């Protein structure tokens, strides 16, 4: 990734592997290929791969066995950048990336669930890709009480990571409601569905560490390539 808003490459790889483990595409006990072979398959350096794998070791998802290799140790409730990101490719997993389409500060629309203390919010519109495939249109509304001004140059590819590191706002839990809604008229042509097409839509309310509603978002999912997944353990 050359986008300066993108996560560091090693973190992208570790997050991709975490999502592959969660989706069952990397099974508990599975031995990963030799590091040089795996790095070549992913198109990255061995050093970058090792840094990514170290993230998994720290989270208890990978065991290094001297003279044998690296083995997956699947477990639930792992802290990850995309822990709350519930959309996957139809075959499972997929590394999320984000293209910011527009950022504006506006009066809150009447059709959103109530949230925050301000009468204004920062609206962030993005196109989300999974393994570079356009999959989700996203419209995020962050209550303006958390930050006075917001521009696309400020944002990280992971909004929750940006909130935590730059705003001191940690999202502790989310509530998702699923429905069907037409694709909005601001959808870019690269997105797979035309404006007005009914599709699966997730409305999310995000809560801060004090249980306050900090953010509301809507995500229109192209169900020909992706779906919403919630795993209960």
N, C-alpha and C positions, 0 to 999 in steps of 0.2 A: 504494500500500500504506500503510495506517495503522498496522499492527502495528509496535510499536517494535523487535521482533526482526528486522524485514525489512531487507534490504539497501537502501541509498539508491536512490532511483528511477533516477538516471542510471546506476548500476551494474547495476540490474535490466535496463535497456534494452540496455546494452552486452553483458551476458551473453546476453540473448535473441538479439541479432544474431550473436554468436559461434557460438551453437548453430545458428542458421539457416544460417550459412556452412558449418559442419562437416557439416550435413545435406544440403548442396547446394541448399538452397532459395534461397540468394543465391549466384549463380555468380561465379567469377573474372571480373573485367572489367565486371560489371554496374553500371550507373549507378543510384544511389539517387534517389528522387524529390526535387524541391526541398525544402529543409529545412522551410519553412513548411507545405507540403502533407504532408510525412511526419510532422511533429510533430502536425498536426491529426488524421491517420489514427491515430496512436498515443495520442491524447488527452493529450498532454503539452505543456509549453511549449517554444518554440524553444531557450531557454537550456538546458533539461534535455537536449534532443536533442543540442545541440552539445557538451555536456559528455560525453555518452555516446559520440558519434562521436570525440571526442578520445582516448578510451580505445582505440578501434580503430586510430587513427592511430599511437599509441604502440606498439601491438603489431604494426604493419606490415600490418594487415588492411584499411586504407582509405587511399586516396590522394585528396587534395583537389587538384583542378585548377582554378586561378583562371579564372573566367568560364565554366567548363564544368560543374562539379559534383563529387560525391563518388563514387568508384569502388571497388568491392570488389577486394581483392587477397588471394585465398584462399591459405592456407599451412597446413602441418601443425605440430603440436607447439606450439601457442600457449598460453602461460600464462594461465589463466583461473580464476575462482572455482569454476566447475563443470567443470573439466577432467576430473575423474574420474567425473562423473555420466554414466552410459551409457544411461539410459532416455530414450526419445523417444516422442512421439506417433506413431501409425502413419503419418501423413503426413510425419513428420520434425520435429525441433526441439521447441520448447515451453519456455517459461520455468518453471523449477522454483520452487515455493514450498513452505513446510513449516508444518504446524500441529502443535505439540507436544501430544501426548495425555497423556503421563505421564512423570515422571522419578523414578527410585528407585535406591538403592544397595543391592546384594544380593550374596549369595554367587554365584559364577559357576556357571551350570548345567552339568551334566555333558555335555550333548549339544553344547556348543560346541567348536570347535577350540581347542587350548591357545593362550593369549596372555598377555602381560604377566607381572609378578612378584608381583602381589597376588592373594589368594584372593577378593577382592571386585572388583566392577565397577559402574559407573554405567550403568543401563539407561535408554535414551531411546527412547520410542515416538512415532512421528510419522506423520501422513498427508501424503504428498507430492502436490502437484497440478502439472500441466503446463498452462500457459495457463488456470488456474483449474479444470481438469477433474481430479477425484480419480483418481489413477493408481497409486500405490504405497503400500503399508503398509510401514513401516520400523521395525525394532527394532535399535538400536545398543547395543553393549556396549563402553564405554571402560574400560580398566584403571584401577583406583582409585589406582595409584601416581602418576599424572600430576596429579591434583587430589584433595584430601581430601573436599570436599563439592561437590555440584553440584545446582542447582535450575533449573527452567524459566526463571526470570527471568534467569539468567546467559547463556542461549544466544543465539547468532546464528542467522539462518535458514540460513546455511552453516556446518555444524559444523566443516569443515576450516579455514575462515577463523577461527572462534572458537578452535579449537585453536592455530592459529599466533599469533594476536594476544594471546590471554589466557593460554595455558598454555605458550607457547614450544615447542609440539609441531608439527612439520611432517610431514605425511604425504608420503613420497617415492615410494612405489609401493603398488599394491594387487594382490591376487590374487582373482579372481572365479570361483566355481564355480556352474554352473547346474543346476537340478533342478526337480522338481515337488513341491509341498508343499501341504497344505490351508491355506486362509485361517484365521488364528488366531481364537480366540473373542473377543478384545478389539477386533475390527474394528468401527469405528463404522458406523452405518447408511448414512451418506453415501457410504461406499466402495461401489463397484459390485458386488462379489461377496459372497455370504453366507458366514459362518463355516463352515468344513468343505469349501468348494468347492476342488477341486484347481486350482492355477494355477502359473505359472512363478515360481520363487523363486531369487533370487541370494544366495549366501552369500559375503561379502567379508571377507578378512583384510587389514588395513591396516598398513603398516610405517613406522616412524619413520626419521629420518635415519641412525640407527646400524644399521638393518636389523632392529630388534626389532619383534615383533608388539604393536602398541599397542591395536588395536581389532578387534572382530569384529561384523559386522552381517548382518542378513537382510532382504531386501526382497521382498515379495509383489507381483507386477506384475499389474494387470488387463489381460490381453492383448486385451480388446475395445477398448481405447483406446490402449495403449502397448506398447512392446516394448524389449528390450535390444539395443543396437547397439554393435558394436566395429569400428572402421575401421582397417585395416592399410595403411600407406603405406611 
